[in-house]
Amino acid sequence: MNNVVDIITRLQMTAENGSKADRRLAAMVLADLDFASKASISEIAARIDVSEPTVTRFCRGLGCEGVRDFKFWLAQAIAVGGQYLTAE
């Protein structure tokens, strides 16, 4: 990942300032992090009616090498953030 402080922060910035498709993708990911981290590229694309190459471009725009890299960083952010969300 290229100079990405935090994937969640990047998603929030993209949800506000990205292209129309990028804003929709970022909003979908932020609304359902679990789905986005586990779904295939085709499932992600179908959920908001964009093409698979659009999803790949979106991931690269976030600083990831591709969808697999994006899902890795997203899953890692969920795992780390989950520690702070539990009542323990």
For each residue, the residues with C-beta under 8 A, 3 or more apart:
1: 4 7 63 64 65 69 73
2: 63
3: 63
4: 1 7 10 62 63 64 73
5: 9 10
6: 9 10 77
7: 1 4 10 11 62 70 73 74 76 77
8: 11 12 30 77 81
9: 5 6 12 13
10: 4 5 6 7 13 14 62 63
11: 7 8 14 15 26 29 30 62
12: 8 9 15 16 26 30
13: 9 10 16 17 18
14: 10 11 17 18 22 23 25 26 58 61 62
15: 11 12 18 23 26 27 30
16: 12 13 23
17: 13 14
18: 13 14 15 21 22 23 25 26 61
19: 22 23
20: 23 24
21: 18 24 25 50 54 58
22: 14 18 19 25 26 58 61
23: 14 15 16 18 19 20 26 27
24: 20 21 27 28 48 50
25: 14 18 21 22 28 29 44 48 50 54 55 58
26: 11 12 14 15 18 22 23 29 30 58
27: 15 23 24 30 31
28: 24 25 31 32 36 44 47 48
29: 11 25 26 32 33 36 74
30: 8 11 12 15 26 27 33
31: 27 28
32: 28 29 35 36
33: 29 30 36 37 74 77 78
34: 37 38 78
35: 32 38 39 43 47
36: 28 29 32 33 39 44 71 74
37: 33 34 71 74 75 78
38: 34 35 71
39: 35 36 43 44 47
40: 43 44
41: 44 45 52 55 56 67
42: 45 46 52
43: 35 39 40 46 47
44: 25 28 36 39 40 41 47 48 55 67
45: 41 42 48 49 50 51 52 54 55
46: 42 43 49
47: 28 35 39 43 44
48: 24 25 28 44 45
49: 45 46
50: 21 24 25 45 54 55
51: 45 54 55
52: 41 42 45 55 56
53: 56 57
54: 21 25 45 50 51 57 58
55: 25 41 44 45 50 51 52 58 59 67
56: 41 52 53 59 60 66 67
57: 53 54 60 61
58: 14 21 22 25 26 54 55 61 62
59: 55 56 62 64 66 67 69 70
60: 56 57 63 64 65 66
61: 14 18 22 57 58
62: 4 7 10 11 14 58 59 70
63: 1 2 3 4 10 60
64: 1 4 59 60 67 69 70 73
65: 1 60 68 69
66: 56 59 60 69 70
67: 41 44 55 56 59 64 70 71
68: 65 71 72
69: 1 59 64 65 66 72 73
70: 7 59 62 64 66 67 73 74
71: 36 37 38 67 68 74 75
72: 68 69 75 76
73: 1 4 7 64 69 70 76 77
74: 7 29 33 36 37 70 71 77 78
75: 37 71 72 78 79
76: 7 72 73 79 80
77: 6 7 8 33 73 74 80 81
78: 33 34 37 74 75 81 82
79: 75 76 82 83
80: 76 77 83
81: 8 77 78 84 85
82: 78 79 85 86
83: 79 80 86
84: 81
85: 81 82
86: 82 83
87:
88:
